[in-house]
């Protein structure tokens, strides 16, 4: 997959089969669009191309919305786009100047003159341009003038519910990791680096890897205990994850921490880059009456995790 930093650097692609959007999550709806684009590109000798934006437009237009988080970091998004078959990605900086571009200017200056789109695939509800004035009807006007071919994409449904990045965010915030993974067509992941911690896990005979340096823009699931996979150095291990403030042992700064206990693993992970894949939610985080009670619960968590992970 080729990545172009900015529209001005895009070129050398014949008959771009284009779509536009942030594609946060690269969920099943996005994957459906990419498959259709690649089928069309194969027919005409073109290449599938995504015009996406960084930073996320929502954070630029609503700068006071501090709680807005991303399903995928930019690096994760590019990796997933490549894995599902996207051939080209244009990452254009999104700022106030760009957001003030009228919908008509966006079509004429960007889509036609700079990208030279041959065929545009766009969601039925996609809006663009200053004050989101552009819509599918405006694009149809240009398509009728034979400026580009146009395919309107209907919503993709899972269990009779339209898939969207917003629904995935709500599922993560509520702790519904199963539904999240269904909409993503894969396991939700969080990347970070293993750092030294309080070493409390060792005193419980359940040593944990403390995962830090998580991208601040990344949306974390609801606090709780999860089972899933952890990867590092091309290795994959089953693991239990605790995400939260560790109320029984008292967190120093009361900020959520992500810890991983690797099942049947002995080794030093300090400094390693890891990816945590959330597969099952086991329970809410809660305060126990004693460290012994916590230890007994962790043992139960591990047994349940072994059962769930072995069944997949």
C-alpha positions in Angstrom: 0.0 0.0 0.0 1.3 3.4 -0.9 0.9 6.3 1.5 0.9 9.9 0.3 1.5 12.7 2.8 -0.9 15.4 1.5 -3.0 15.8 -1.6 -0.2 17.8 -3.3 2.1 14.7 -3.2 -0.5 12.4 -4.8 0.3 11.3 -8.3 1.3 8.5 -10.7 -2.0 6.6 -10.1 -4.1 5.9 -13.2 -7.9 5.8 -12.8 -8.1 6.3 -9.1 -11.1 4.5 -7.6 -11.6 6.9 -4.7 -13.5 7.1 -1.4 -13.3 9.8 1.3 -13.5 9.6 5.1 -11.7 9.2 8.4 -12.3 5.5 8.3 -11.8 5.3 12.1 -11.9 1.6 13.1 -11.8 0.4 9.5 -14.9 -1.5 10.5 -17.0 -4.0 8.5 -18.8 -1.1 6.7 -15.5 0.4 5.6 -14.3 -3.1 4.6 -17.4 -3.5 2.4 -16.6 -0.3 0.6 -12.9 -1.3 0.0 -14.0 -4.7 -1.5 -16.3 -3.0 -3.9 -13.6 -0.4 -4.9 -11.0 -3.1 -5.5 -13.5 -5.1 -7.7 -14.1 -2.0 -9.8 -10.4 -1.1 -9.9 -9.6 -4.6 -11.2 -12.1 -4.1 -14.0 -10.7 -0.8 -15.3 -7.1 -1.2 -14.5 -7.3 1.4 -11.7 -6.3 1.5 -8.0 -8.3 1.9 -4.9 -7.5 5.1 -3.1 -8.7 6.6 0.2 -8.5 10.3 1.0 -8.4 10.5 4.8 -7.5 13.2 7.2 -5.2 13.8 10.2 -5.9 15.0 12.8 -9.5 13.8 13.0 -11.8 16.6 11.7 -14.0 16.4 14.8 -11.1 17.5 17.1 -10.3 20.5 14.8 -13.9 21.7 14.4 -14.7 21.1 18.1 -11.4 21.8 19.9 -13.1 21.9 23.3 -14.3 18.4 23.0 -11.4 17.0 25.0 -13.0 13.6 25.6 -13.1 12.6 21.9 -10.9 9.5 21.4 -10.0 7.4 18.4 -10.7 3.7 17.8 -7.5 3.4 15.8 -4.3 5.5 16.0 -3.0 6.7 12.6 -0.4 3.9 12.6 -3.0 1.3 13.5 -5.4 2.6 10.8 -2.8 2.4 8.1 -1.8 -1.1 9.1 -5.4 -2.3 9.0 -6.2 -0.6 5.7 -3.2 -2.4 4.2 -4.4 -5.7 5.6 -7.9 -5.4 4.1 -6.6 -4.5 0.6 -6.6 -0.7 0.2 -4.0 0.2 -2.4 -3.4 3.9 -1.8 -4.0 6.3 1.1 -3.7 10.0 1.0 -3.3 11.5 4.4 -4.2 15.2 4.2 -3.7 17.6 7.1 -7.0 18.8 8.4 -7.1 22.4 9.7 -9.4 25.4 9.9 -8.4 26.6 6.4 -9.1 23.3 4.8 -12.4 23.0 6.7 -13.6 26.3 5.3 -13.3 25.1 1.7 -16.7 25.0 0.1 -18.2 21.7 -1.1 -18.1 22.9 -4.7 -14.4 23.9 -4.4 -13.6 20.6 -2.7 -15.0 18.7 -5.6 -13.5 20.8 -8.4 -10.1 21.6 -6.8 -9.4 18.4 -4.9 -11.4 15.5 -6.4 -11.2 16.5 -10.1 -8.1 18.7 -10.5 -5.7 17.2 -8.0 -6.7 13.6 -7.6 -8.4 13.2 -11.0 -10.8 10.7 -9.5 -12.1 8.2 -12.1 -14.8 6.6 -9.9 -16.0 7.8 -6.5 -17.5 5.5 -3.9 -19.2 7.4 -1.2 -21.5 6.6 1.7 -25.2 7.6 1.3 -24.9 10.0 4.3 -21.5 11.4 3.7 -21.2 15.2 4.2 -18.3 17.4 3.3 -17.2 21.0 2.7 -17.7 24.1 4.8 -20.5 23.6 7.3 -20.9 20.1 5.8 -22.9 21.6 3.0 -21.9 18.9 0.4 -23.9 15.7 0.1 -24.5 12.8 -2.3 -26.9 15.0 -4.4 -24.2 17.5 -5.2 -21.8 14.7 -6.2 -24.5 13.3 -8.4 -24.7 16.6 -10.3 -21.0 16.4 -11.2 -21.3 12.7 -12.0 -24.1 13.5 -14.5 -21.7 16.0 -16.1 -19.3 13.0 -16.5 -16.7 14.5 -14.2 -16.4 11.1 -12.5 -18.4 7.9 -12.0 -20.3 7.7 -8.8 -21.4 4.8 -6.6 -23.6 5.4 -3.6 -22.9 3.0 -0.8 -25.8 2.0 1.5 -25.3 1.4 5.2 -23.9 -2.0 6.2 -25.9 -3.8 8.9 -24.9 -6.2 11.6 -27.9 -7.7 13.4 -30.2 -5.2 11.7 -28.2 -2.2 13.1 -26.2 0.1 10.8 -22.5 -0.1 11.5 -20.7 3.1 12.4 -17.6 4.3 14.3 -20.0 6.0 16.8 -21.6 2.7 17.7 -18.2 1.1 18.2 -17.2 3.9 20.5 -20.4 3.5 22.6 -19.8 -0.3 22.7 -16.2 0.2 24.0 -17.3 2.8 26.6 -20.0 0.4 27.9 -17.6 -2.5 28.0 -19.3 -4.6 25.2 -16.1 -5.9 23.7 -17.9 -8.8 21.9 -20.1 -6.4 19.9 -17.1 -4.1 19.3 -15.1 -7.0 17.8 -18.1 -8.0 15.7 -18.3 -4.6 14.1 -14.5 -4.4 13.6 -14.3 -7.9 12.2 -11.3 -8.4 14.5 -10.1 -7.9 18.0 -9.9 -4.5 19.5 -6.2 -3.6 20.2 -4.2 -1.2 22.3 -0.5 -0.7 21.8 2.1 0.4 24.3 5.5 -0.3 25.9 6.0 -2.4 29.0 7.3 -0.2 31.9 8.3 -0.9 35.5 5.4 -0.8 37.9 4.6 -1.4 41.6 5.4 -5.1 41.3 2.3 -5.9 43.3 1.5 -8.7 41.0 4.5 -10.7 42.0 3.5 -10.6 45.7 0.2 -12.2 44.5 2.0 -14.9 42.4 0.4 -13.3 39.3 3.2 -11.1 37.8 1.9 -8.5 35.4 3.3 -6.4 32.6 2.5 -2.7 33.1 1.7 -1.2 29.7 2.5 2.5 29.3 3.1 5.0 26.6 -0.3 4.4 25.2 -1.3 7.0 22.6 -3.3 9.7 24.4 -5.8 9.9 21.6 -6.6 6.2 21.9 -10.0 5.2 23.2 -9.7 2.6 26.0 -12.5 0.1 26.8 -14.5 0.4 30.0 -12.5 -0.4 33.1 -12.6 -4.0 34.0 -10.9 -7.4 33.7 -10.5 -8.9 30.2 -9.1 -12.0 28.5 -7.4 -12.0 25.2 -4.0 -12.0 23.4 -0.8 -10.1 23.8 1.8 -9.9 21.0 5.5 -8.9 21.0 8.6 -10.0 19.1 6.3 -11.9 16.7 5.0 -14.0 19.6 1.4 -14.4 20.6 0.4 -15.3 24.2 -2.9 -15.8 26.0 -3.3 -13.2 28.8 -5.6 -11.6 31.3 -5.8 -7.8 31.4 -6.8 -5.5 34.2 -7.7 -2.0 33.1 -8.5 0.4 35.9 -7.4 2.1 39.1 -6.7 -1.1 41.1 -8.8 0.0 44.1 -7.8 -2.9 46.4 -4.1 -2.1 46.2 -4.6 1.7 45.8 -3.3 3.4 42.7 -0.7 6.2 43.2 -2.3 8.7 40.9 -5.8 7.3 40.6 -5.4 7.1 36.8 -6.5 4.0 34.8 -3.6 1.6 34.2 -3.4 -1.4 31.8 -1.8 -4.5 33.2 -1.3 -7.9 31.5 -0.8 -11.3 33.2 0.6 -13.7 30.5 -0.6 -17.2 31.0 2.2 -19.8 31.1 4.9 -17.3 30.5 8.1 -16.5 32.2 10.4 -13.8 30.9 11.4 -10.1 31.0 9.2 -7.8 29.0 10.6 -4.4 30.1 10.9 -2.0 27.3 9.2 -4.2 24.7 6.5 -2.9 22.4 3.3 -4.9 22.9 -0.2 -5.1 21.4 -3.1 -6.0 23.7 -6.1 -7.7 22.0 -9.3 -7.6 24.0 -11.3 -10.7 23.3 -13.6 -11.3 26.3 -14.8 -9.2 29.2 -14.7 -11.2 32.4 -16.0 -8.7 35.0 -16.0 -5.2 36.3 -13.1 -3.9 38.4 -14.0 -3.8 42.1 -12.5 -3.3 45.5 -12.0 -6.5 47.5 -12.0 -6.8 51.3 -8.4 -8.0 51.4 -5.5 -8.9 49.3 -6.2 -12.5 49.9 -9.7 -12.1 48.5 -8.2 -10.3 45.4 -5.8 -13.2 44.9 -8.6 -15.7 45.0 -10.6 -13.8 42.5 -7.6 -13.5 40.1 -7.2 -17.3 40.3 -10.9 -17.6 39.3 -10.3 -15.0 36.5 -7.4 -17.0 35.1 -9.3 -20.3 35.1 -12.2 -18.6 33.2 -9.8 -17.0 30.8 -8.1 -20.3 30.1 -11.5 -21.9 29.3 -12.7 -19.0 27.1 -9.4 -18.7 25.2 -9.0 -22.4 24.7 -12.4 -22.6 23.1 -11.4 -20.1 20.4 
